[in-house]
Amino acid sequence: MESLAAHVGVNKALPYRHFGNRDDVLIALYKYENEKFDARLAALIDDAPDFEAKLRALLTAWYDDLCQGRGTPALMQARTQSHELETLRAARIQTSTEYIADIIQESYEIPRLQAKLASKVLLAGSQGLASIWQLSEAEDQALIDSFISMSIGAVEALTR
C-alpha cells in the first residue's frame, strides 16, 4: 500500500481510507478494468459484420492491453491471496466462454454444447497465443491472422 501511495504521489495513509489492503485494491482495479475492456470491445464488435471480424476485434483489443501491460490481461496474472479475486477471475472466464459461444452461434448453425466447447478451446488457444506474442519474432498481424484462420477452420469443421 505504501508503494502504491508513493507511485501515485499521495500520502501513504490515503489508500487505507479507501481500501483495507493490497488485495482490495486489485479487486477494485480488476472490476474497473473489466468494465472498460467490455465497453471498448462491445463498440468494436457491434461494428463487426461476421465471426472473423468479431474474433479479430476481440484478439486485437486483448493484444493491445497485453502489450501495454495494462488492464484485464495484466490483472488476470496478478498474484494475490484473495479468494474474491480468484472467484472474479473464474466468473470472468465463464462469462467470456458464454460470450464467445454466443458469437459462434450467431455465425454458425451449431449446438450450444459444441459452441461452448469451441469457445473454451479458442480461449485456451488465445492464452497460448499470448505466450507466443511475448516470445516470437513473428509479426503480430501474422500471428492474429493465423490464429483466426485456425479458429474459423475449427468452428466450421464442427458444423459438418
N, CA, C and O of each residue as an XYZ file, in Angstrom:
640
protein
N       0.833     -1.188      0.000
C       0.000      0.000      0.000
C       0.879      1.254      0.000
O       0.550      2.256     -0.634
N       2.006      1.181      0.724
C       2.913      2.328      0.740
C       3.516      2.555     -0.644
O       3.679      3.699     -1.070
N       3.843      1.487     -1.338
C       4.383      1.612     -2.706
C       3.344      2.217     -3.637
O       3.672      3.037     -4.494
N       2.104      1.817     -3.469
C       1.019      2.367     -4.275
C       0.901      3.871     -4.037
O       0.816      4.649     -4.987
N       0.896      4.271     -2.786
C       0.790      5.691     -2.448
C       1.969      6.470     -3.040
O       1.792      7.559     -3.585
N       3.148      5.911     -2.927
C       4.333      6.585     -3.472
C       4.242      6.691     -4.991
O       4.602      7.713     -5.574
N       3.759      5.629     -5.622
C       3.657      5.608     -7.087
C       2.705      6.683     -7.611
O       2.984      7.315     -8.631
N       1.592      6.892     -6.922
C       0.622      7.891     -7.386
C       0.838      9.252     -6.737
O       0.135     10.211     -7.054
N       1.808      9.341     -5.830
C       2.174     10.636     -5.266
C       1.232     11.174     -4.214
O       0.975     12.377     -4.156
N       0.714     10.281     -3.377
C      -0.173     10.720     -2.301
C       0.394     10.269     -0.960
O       1.315      9.455     -0.897
N      -0.169     10.810      0.094
C       0.198     10.413      1.449
C      -0.057      8.921      1.621
O      -1.061      8.402      1.133
N       0.852      8.226      2.317
C       0.729      6.775      2.430
C      -0.518      6.325      3.204
O      -0.887      5.152      3.131
N      -1.155      7.204      3.923
C      -2.382      6.833      4.647
C      -3.617      6.874      3.739
O      -4.624      6.230      4.032
N      -3.538      7.629      2.641
C      -4.716      7.795      1.784
C      -5.279      6.487      1.222
O      -6.494      6.296      1.272
N      -4.465      5.589      0.696
C      -5.049      4.338      0.179
C      -5.847      3.566      1.241
O      -6.839      2.909      0.924
N      -5.409      3.651      2.487
C      -6.112      2.934      3.555
C      -7.483      3.537      3.865
O      -8.313      2.882      4.497
N      -7.729      4.759      3.434
C      -9.060      5.351      3.615
C     -10.086      4.696      2.700
O     -11.283      4.695      2.987
N      -9.599      4.139      1.594
C     -10.497      3.564      0.590
C     -10.410      2.048      0.489
O     -11.362      1.399      0.056
N      -9.276      1.480      0.883
C      -9.057      0.044      0.734
C      -8.429     -0.519      1.994
O      -7.613      0.133      2.645
N      -8.818     -1.733      2.326
C      -8.275     -2.376      3.515
C      -6.864     -2.888      3.322
O      -6.059     -2.886      4.254
N      -6.559     -3.338      2.078
C      -5.246     -3.907      1.809
C      -5.000     -3.967      0.297
O      -5.822     -3.508     -0.497
N      -3.880     -4.529     -0.075
C      -3.480     -4.622     -1.481
C      -4.498     -5.412     -2.298
O      -4.824     -5.028     -3.422
N      -4.993     -6.495     -1.749
C      -5.960     -7.317     -2.474
C      -7.237     -6.543     -2.779
O      -7.823     -6.715     -3.847
N      -7.672     -5.697     -1.857
C      -8.870     -4.878     -2.108
C      -8.639     -3.911     -3.274
O      -9.545     -3.645     -4.063
N      -7.418     -3.393     -3.368
C      -7.073     -2.512     -4.493
C      -7.135     -3.301     -5.799
O      -7.704     -2.833     -6.785
N      -6.546     -4.502     -5.802
C      -6.553     -5.328     -7.005
C      -7.969     -5.706     -7.433
O      -8.271     -5.726     -8.627
N      -8.825     -6.001     -6.481
C     -10.214     -6.355     -6.791
C     -10.927     -5.169     -7.439
O     -11.594     -5.324     -8.462
N     -10.786     -4.001     -6.847
C     -11.437     -2.805     -7.399
C     -10.891     -2.497     -8.795
O     -11.648     -2.170     -9.709
N      -9.587     -2.603     -8.947
C      -8.962     -2.347    -10.237
C      -9.401     -3.376    -11.273
O      -9.650     -3.023    -12.426
N      -9.497     -4.631    -10.881
C      -9.929     -5.700    -11.773
C     -11.348     -5.430    -12.288
O     -11.613     -5.550    -13.484
N     -12.238     -5.072    -11.393
C     -13.621     -4.763    -11.797
C     -13.659     -3.574    -12.751
O     -14.343     -3.607    -13.774
N     -12.927     -2.536    -12.411
C     -12.889     -1.323    -13.234
C     -12.331     -1.618    -14.629
O     -12.915     -1.205    -15.630
N     -11.218     -2.322    -14.696
C     -10.583     -2.620    -15.982
C     -11.462     -3.534    -16.829
O     -11.510     -3.376    -18.049
N     -12.153     -4.480    -16.215
C     -13.067     -5.341    -16.974
C     -14.196     -4.535    -17.588
O     -14.569     -4.765    -18.739
N     -14.741     -3.600    -16.841
C     -15.814     -2.751    -17.373
C     -15.318     -1.935    -18.569
O     -16.006     -1.829    -19.584
N     -14.127     -1.365    -18.443
C     -13.548     -0.590    -19.548
C     -13.318     -1.466    -20.771
O     -13.661     -1.084    -21.890
N     -12.744     -2.630    -20.557
C     -12.461     -3.545    -21.666
C     -13.755     -3.967    -22.351
O     -13.842     -3.971    -23.579
N     -14.756     -4.321    -21.556
C     -16.035     -4.768    -22.118
C     -16.705     -3.675    -22.938
O     -17.276     -3.955    -23.992
N     -16.642     -2.448    -22.473
C     -17.243     -1.334    -23.216
C     -16.505     -1.113    -24.533
O     -17.127     -0.912    -25.576
N     -15.177     -1.150    -24.478
C     -14.381     -0.966    -25.695
C     -14.635     -2.113    -26.675
O     -14.772     -1.890    -27.878
N     -14.696     -3.324    -26.161
C     -14.924     -4.480    -27.009
C     -16.322     -4.452    -27.622
O     -16.487     -4.764    -28.802
N     -17.319     -4.084    -26.839
C     -18.690     -4.015    -27.356
C     -18.768     -3.044    -28.534
O     -19.432     -3.332    -29.530
N     -18.103     -1.913    -28.428
C     -18.111     -0.939    -29.515
C     -17.445     -1.514    -30.763
O     -17.923     -1.296    -31.876
N     -16.355     -2.240    -30.587
C     -15.661     -2.836    -31.725
C     -16.485     -3.958    -32.358
O     -16.567     -4.059    -33.582
N     -17.082     -4.782    -31.539
C     -17.822     -5.944    -32.045
C     -19.150     -5.534    -32.657
O     -19.613     -6.170    -33.604
N     -19.766     -4.490    -32.139
C     -21.028     -4.031    -32.718
C     -20.872     -3.661    -34.191
O     -21.810     -3.810    -34.973
N     -19.699     -3.185    -34.565
C     -19.434     -2.793    -35.950
C     -18.930     -3.951    -36.808
O     -18.794     -3.807    -38.023
N     -18.654     -5.090    -36.188
C     -18.086     -6.221    -36.914
C     -19.191     -7.020    -37.611
O     -20.163     -7.422    -36.971
N     -19.044     -7.249    -38.917
C     -20.126     -7.885    -39.676
C     -20.197     -9.411    -39.574
O     -21.246     -9.997    -39.841
N     -19.084    -10.063    -39.187
C     -19.103    -11.523    -39.190
C     -18.194    -12.065    -38.090
O     -17.552    -11.311    -37.358
N     -18.161    -13.396    -37.995
C     -17.382    -14.061    -36.955
C     -15.908    -13.677    -37.028
O     -15.286    -13.394    -36.004
N     -15.358    -13.666    -38.219
C     -13.946    -13.323    -38.364
C     -13.658    -11.919    -37.837
O     -12.693    -11.720    -37.098
N     -14.472    -10.963    -38.204
C     -14.266     -9.581    -37.768
C     -14.446     -9.456    -36.254
O     -13.724     -8.703    -35.601
N     -15.398    -10.185    -35.704
C     -15.616    -10.137    -34.252
C     -14.439    -10.757    -33.508
O     -13.971    -10.213    -32.508
N     -13.968    -11.890    -33.997
C     -12.815    -12.530    -33.367
C     -11.577    -11.648    -33.488
O     -10.789    -11.550    -32.548
N     -11.405    -11.012    -34.633
C     -10.270    -10.098    -34.837
C     -10.350     -8.922    -33.855
O      -9.337     -8.524    -33.280
N     -11.543     -8.371    -33.666
C     -11.720     -7.261    -32.721
C     -11.368     -7.699    -31.305
O     -10.689     -6.976    -30.575
N     -11.830     -8.878    -30.922
C     -11.546     -9.399    -29.586
C     -10.053     -9.607    -29.380
O      -9.498     -9.178    -28.368
N      -9.406    -10.256    -30.324
C      -7.966    -10.510    -30.201
C      -7.149     -9.228    -30.211
O      -6.187     -9.092    -29.455
N      -7.528     -8.300    -31.057
C      -6.790     -7.040    -31.145
C      -6.917     -6.236    -29.854
O      -5.929     -5.690    -29.364
N      -8.120     -6.160    -29.307
C      -8.313     -5.432    -28.042
C      -7.501     -6.076    -26.922
O      -6.856     -5.386    -26.132
N      -7.539     -7.399    -26.865
C      -6.793     -8.130    -25.825
C      -5.292     -7.912    -26.015
O      -4.569     -7.654    -25.053
N      -4.837     -8.018    -27.249
C      -3.419     -7.869    -27.542
C      -2.922     -6.461    -27.211
O      -1.827     -6.298    -26.672
N      -3.715     -5.461    -27.530
C      -3.323     -4.079    -27.229
C      -3.089     -3.898    -25.732
O      -2.093     -3.302    -25.322
N      -4.008     -4.414    -24.921
C      -3.839     -4.312    -23.472
C      -2.650     -5.142    -22.994
O      -1.883     -4.704    -22.137
N      -2.504     -6.336    -23.551
C      -1.407     -7.215    -23.155
C      -0.055     -6.554    -23.425
O       0.829     -6.569    -22.569
N       0.101     -5.980    -24.605
C       1.371     -5.343    -24.968
C       1.701     -4.145    -24.091
O       2.867     -3.859    -23.819
N       0.667     -3.455    -23.658
C       0.887     -2.276    -22.829
C       0.971     -2.631    -21.348
O       1.175     -1.757    -20.505
N       0.813     -3.920    -21.035
C       0.907     -4.369    -19.648
C      -0.155     -3.761    -18.759
O       0.097     -3.454    -17.594
N      -1.346     -3.588    -19.313
C      -2.402     -2.938    -18.553
C      -3.686     -3.753    -18.641
O      -3.788     -4.734    -19.377
N      -4.635     -3.313    -17.875
C      -5.985     -3.824    -17.995
C      -6.168     -5.263    -17.590
O      -5.400     -5.824    -16.809
N      -7.212     -5.841    -18.148
C      -7.619     -7.188    -17.799
C      -6.504     -8.218    -17.987
O      -6.302     -9.034    -17.088
N      -5.761     -8.227    -19.117
C      -4.712     -9.246    -19.256
C      -3.693     -9.213    -18.122
O      -3.306    -10.261    -17.605
N      -3.264     -8.033    -17.740
C      -2.286     -7.917    -16.656
C      -2.883     -8.375    -15.334
O      -2.220     -9.053    -14.549
N      -4.122     -8.009    -15.090
C      -4.751     -8.341    -13.814
C      -5.155     -9.813    -13.724
O      -5.336    -10.336    -12.625
N      -5.297    -10.478    -14.858
C      -5.557    -11.919    -14.826
C      -4.338    -12.657    -14.288
O      -4.460    -13.777    -13.793
N      -3.164    -12.036    -14.382
C      -1.919    -12.660    -13.948
C      -1.462    -12.211    -12.555
O      -0.534    -12.796    -11.997
N      -2.094    -11.195    -11.995
C      -1.661    -10.660    -10.694
C      -1.763    -11.733     -9.617
O      -2.756    -12.456     -9.537
N      -0.755    -11.823     -8.814
C      -0.728    -12.804     -7.729
C      -1.351    -12.197     -6.474
O      -1.058    -11.063     -6.095
N      -2.202    -12.974     -5.855
C      -2.890    -12.493     -4.664
C      -3.345    -13.677     -3.819
O      -3.401    -14.812     -4.292
N      -3.659    -13.398     -2.597
C      -4.204    -14.409     -1.698
C      -5.722    -14.300     -1.606
O      -6.359    -15.028     -0.845
N      -6.289    -13.398     -2.376
C      -7.715    -13.097     -2.276
C      -8.584    -14.153     -2.952
O      -8.485    -14.386     -4.157
N      -9.422    -14.775     -2.164
C     -10.393    -15.724     -2.715
C     -11.395    -14.982     -3.597
O     -11.856    -15.522     -4.602
N     -11.732    -13.756     -3.227
C     -12.690    -12.981     -4.008
C     -12.165    -12.706     -5.417
O     -12.912    -12.815     -6.389
N     -10.907    -12.356     -5.530
C     -10.342    -12.085     -6.851
C     -10.300    -13.361     -7.686
O     -10.578    -13.326     -8.884
N      -9.962    -14.466     -7.075
C      -9.946    -15.738     -7.805
C     -11.361    -16.106     -8.268
O     -11.538    -16.645     -9.361
N     -12.351    -15.818     -7.447
C     -13.743    -16.060     -7.823
C     -14.143    -15.167     -8.989
O     -14.824    -15.614     -9.911
N     -13.720    -13.903     -8.950
C     -13.995    -12.981    -10.055
C     -13.328    -13.448    -11.345
O     -13.928    -13.366    -12.417
N     -12.112    -13.929    -11.251
C     -11.404    -14.418    -12.436
C     -12.129    -15.628    -13.033
O     -12.308    -15.712    -14.248
N     -12.538    -16.550    -12.187
C     -13.261    -17.733    -12.677
C     -14.578    -17.325    -13.332
O     -14.956    -17.877    -14.365
N     -15.267    -16.372    -12.741
C     -16.524    -15.880    -13.323
C     -16.254    -15.198    -14.656
O     -17.047    -15.320    -15.589
N     -15.152    -14.489    -14.748
C     -14.786    -13.807    -15.994
C     -14.545    -14.825    -17.103
O     -14.985    -14.624    -18.235
N     -13.867    -15.889    -16.792
C     -13.619    -16.929    -17.782
C     -14.941    -17.554    -18.230
O     -15.140    -17.799    -19.419
N     -15.837    -17.811    -17.288
C     -17.140    -18.374    -17.623
C     -17.947    -17.415    -18.502
O     -18.554    -17.833    -19.488
N     -17.951    -16.149    -18.146
C     -18.670    -15.139    -18.933
C     -18.074    -15.028    -20.335
O     -18.808    -14.925    -21.318
N     -16.750    -15.048    -20.428
C     -16.082    -14.978    -21.722
C     -16.424    -16.193    -22.579
O     -16.638    -16.065    -23.785
N     -16.474    -17.363    -21.963
C     -16.848    -18.584    -22.674
C     -18.246    -18.452    -23.263
O     -18.466    -18.773    -24.431
N     -19.188    -17.979    -22.454
C     -20.570    -17.819    -22.922
C     -20.652    -16.771    -24.036
O     -21.371    -16.953    -25.019
N     -19.918    -15.685    -23.872
C     -19.924    -14.593    -24.852
C     -19.419    -15.075    -26.210
O     -20.038    -14.806    -27.240
N     -18.303    -15.781    -26.206
C     -17.740    -16.276    -27.460
C     -18.652    -17.355    -28.051
O     -18.815    -17.426    -29.269
N     -19.239    -18.184    -27.208
C     -20.193    -19.190    -27.697
C     -21.379    -18.509    -28.375
O     -21.869    -18.990    -29.397
N     -21.841    -17.396    -27.814
C     -22.925    -16.635    -28.445
C     -22.514    -16.152    -29.834
O     -23.290    -16.249    -30.784
N     -21.301    -15.635    -29.949
C     -20.806    -15.142    -31.233
C     -20.721    -16.291    -32.238
O     -21.081    -16.132    -33.405
N     -20.248    -17.436    -31.784
C     -20.161    -18.598    -32.673
C     -21.553    -18.988    -33.160
O     -21.757    -19.241    -34.347
N     -22.507    -19.036    -32.232
C     -23.860    -19.445    -32.618
C     -24.554    -18.425    -33.505
O     -25.404    -18.794    -34.316
N     -24.214    -17.164    -33.371
C     -24.773    -16.153    -34.275
C     -24.293    -16.363    -35.706
O     -24.989    -16.016    -36.661
N     -23.113    -16.928    -35.847
C     -22.490    -17.058    -37.162
C     -22.642    -18.437    -37.787
O     -22.587    -18.573    -39.010
N     -22.832    -19.455    -36.965
C     -22.873    -20.824    -37.461
C     -24.029    -21.573    -36.815
O     -24.400    -21.317    -35.670
N     -24.588    -22.505    -37.581
C     -25.610    -23.386    -37.011
C     -24.878    -24.509    -36.297
O     -24.395    -25.456    -36.917
N     -24.809    -24.383    -35.004
C     -24.047    -25.327    -34.202
C     -24.740    -25.461    -32.844
O     -25.184    -24.461    -32.280
N     -24.838    -26.668    -32.319
C     -25.465    -26.843    -30.997
C     -24.709    -26.073    -29.907
O     -23.501    -25.862    -30.008
N     -25.427    -25.664    -28.879
C     -24.842    -24.850    -27.799
C     -23.643    -25.535    -27.155
O     -22.628    -24.887    -26.898
N     -23.745    -26.819    -26.894
C     -22.634    -27.518    -26.249
C     -21.381    -27.443    -27.107
O     -20.294    -27.193    -26.586
N     -21.511    -27.655    -28.409
C     -20.350    -27.557    -29.286
C     -19.816    -26.123    -29.350
O     -18.604    -25.910    -29.396
N     -20.711    -25.156    -29.351
C     -20.281    -23.754    -29.367
C     -19.493    -23.423    -28.102
O     -18.485    -22.718    -28.160
N     -19.953    -23.930    -26.963
C     -19.236    -23.674    -25.705
C     -17.883    -24.379    -25.686
O     -16.894    -23.813    -25.221
N     -17.836    -25.604    -26.185
C     -16.556    -26.312    -26.232
C     -15.580    -25.604    -27.168
O     -14.402    -25.450    -26.847
N     -16.079    -25.174    -28.331
C     -15.229    -24.424    -29.256
C     -14.745    -23.137    -28.602
O     -13.588    -22.752    -28.764
N     -15.619    -22.481    -27.873
C     -15.263    -21.254    -27.172
C     -14.145    -21.502    -26.164
O     -13.200    -20.719    -26.069
N     -14.257    -22.587    -25.421
C     -13.222    -22.907    -24.432
C     -11.888    -23.197    -25.101
O     -10.834    -22.803    -24.601
N     -11.938    -23.888    -26.237
C     -10.704    -24.167    -26.969
C     -10.096    -22.862    -27.495
O      -8.881    -22.674    -27.432
N     -10.937    -21.964    -28.011
C     -10.430    -20.676    -28.503
C      -9.803    -19.872    -27.366
O      -8.755    -19.253    -27.549
N     -10.438    -19.878    -26.194
C      -9.871    -19.150    -25.051
C      -8.528    -19.743    -24.637
O      -7.577    -19.008    -24.369
N      -8.451    -21.065    -24.584
C      -7.184    -21.713    -24.229
C      -6.128    -21.396    -25.284
O      -4.976    -21.113    -24.953
N      -6.523    -21.443    -26.543
C      -5.594    -21.117    -27.619
C      -5.116    -19.679    -27.545
O      -3.958    -19.389    -27.848
N      -6.000    -18.780    -27.146
C      -5.605    -17.371    -27.050
C      -4.592    -17.163    -25.926
O      -3.767    -16.252    -25.999
N      -4.649    -17.999    -24.888
C      -3.626    -17.914    -23.841
C      -2.262    -18.343    -24.387
O      -1.234    -17.743    -24.071
N      -2.278    -19.386    -25.206
C      -1.046    -19.804    -25.863
C      -0.546    -18.741    -26.823
O       0.656    -18.495    -26.925
N      -1.476    -18.117    -27.523
C      -1.123    -17.050    -28.448
C      -0.446    -15.896    -27.707
O       0.509    -15.301    -28.207
N      -0.949    -15.589    -26.519
C      -0.339    -14.517    -25.721
C       1.119    -14.846    -25.400
O       1.981    -13.968    -25.450
N       1.393    -16.099    -25.075
C       2.779    -16.504    -24.809
C       3.636    -16.379    -26.052
O       4.784    -15.940    -25.980
N       3.082    -16.764    -27.197
C       3.827    -16.670    -28.455
C       4.121    -15.212    -28.782
O       5.224    -14.881    -29.218
N       3.127    -14.332    -28.570
C       3.343    -12.905    -28.831
C       4.553    -12.390    -28.073
O       5.356    -11.621    -28.600
N       4.666    -12.823    -26.837
C       5.736    -12.305    -25.993
C       7.101    -12.896    -26.355
O       8.133    -12.293    -26.059
N       7.113    -14.066    -26.992
C       8.377    -14.744    -27.271
C       8.770    -14.786    -28.738
O       9.909    -15.119    -29.066
N       7.855    -14.455    -29.609
C       8.075    -14.650    -31.037
C       8.584    -13.392    -31.720
O       8.337    -12.267    -31.286
N       9.299    -13.629    -32.797
C       9.721    -12.522    -33.637
C       8.771    -12.330    -34.811
O       8.956    -11.428    -35.628
N       7.754    -13.184    -34.892
C       6.773    -13.062    -35.973
C       5.982    -11.769    -35.797
O       5.813    -11.265    -34.687
N       5.508    -11.254    -36.913
C       4.710    -10.036    -36.851
C       3.375    -10.317    -36.174
O       2.772    -11.374    -36.359
N       2.935     -9.348    -35.390
C       1.699     -9.501    -34.631
C       0.519     -9.834    -35.529
O      -0.276    -10.721    -35.218
N       0.409     -9.124    -36.634
C      -0.722     -9.338    -37.534
C      -0.700    -10.742    -38.129
O      -1.754    -11.349    -38.317
N       0.481    -11.259    -38.424
C       0.598    -12.616    -38.964
C       0.133    -13.638    -37.932
O      -0.521    -14.619    -38.285
N       0.460    -13.420    -36.676
C       0.011    -14.324    -35.620
C      -1.508    -14.276    -35.470
O      -2.163    -15.312    -35.353
N      -2.056    -13.074    -35.474
C      -3.511    -12.926    -35.367
C      -4.197    -13.585    -36.560
O      -5.174    -14.313    -36.386
N      -3.697    -13.336    -37.764
C      -4.293    -13.926    -38.967
C      -4.272    -15.449    -38.905
O      -5.263    -16.100    -39.235
N      -3.147    -16.017    -38.486
C      -3.031    -17.475    -38.396
C      -3.997    -18.040    -37.358
O      -4.659    -19.047    -37.607
N      -4.077    -17.397    -36.203
C      -4.968    -17.872    -35.153
C      -6.425    -17.798    -35.619
O      -7.205    -18.718    -35.368
N      -6.787    -16.722    -36.285
C      -8.155    -16.568    -36.776
C      -8.471    -17.625    -37.823
O      -9.553    -18.211    -37.797
N      -7.553    -17.876    -38.736
C      -7.779    -18.906    -39.756
C      -7.983    -20.280    -39.118
O      -8.885    -21.022    -39.506
N      -7.146    -20.612    -38.145
C      -7.295    -21.893    -37.455
C      -8.612    -21.958    -36.690
O      -9.277    -22.994    -36.682
N      -8.983    -20.870    -36.057
C     -10.228    -20.833    -35.285
C     -11.443    -21.007    -36.178
O     -12.354    -21.772    -35.863
N     -11.450    -20.297    -37.288
C     -12.576    -20.415    -38.229
C     -12.637    -21.834    -38.786
O     -13.716    -22.420    -38.869
N     -11.507    -22.379    -39.162
C     -11.471    -23.745    -39.681
C     -11.992    -24.749    -38.656
O     -12.715    -25.681    -39.009
N     -11.630    -24.560    -37.400
C     -12.091    -25.483    -36.360
C     -13.598    -25.386    -36.154
O     -14.280    -26.405    -36.042
N     -14.112    -24.168    -36.106
C     -15.559    -23.988    -35.901
C     -16.329    -24.521    -37.101
O     -17.354    -25.184    -36.940
N     -15.845    -24.239    -38.290
C     -16.522    -24.739    -39.487
C     -16.490    -26.264    -39.565
O     -17.432    -26.883    -40.060
N     -15.421    -26.859    -39.081
C     -15.348    -28.331    -39.056
C     -16.434    -28.910    -38.137
O     -16.947    -30.001    -38.388
N     -16.774    -28.190    -37.092
C     -17.830    -28.664    -36.185
C     -19.218    -28.615    -36.824
O     -20.127    -29.330    -36.402
N     -19.377    -27.776    -37.834
C     -20.689    -27.665    -38.469
C     -20.949    -28.808    -39.447
O     -22.083    -29.024    -39.873
N     -19.902    -29.530    -39.796
C     -20.070    -30.637    -40.765
C     -20.567    -31.888    -40.100
O     -20.761    -32.906    -40.765
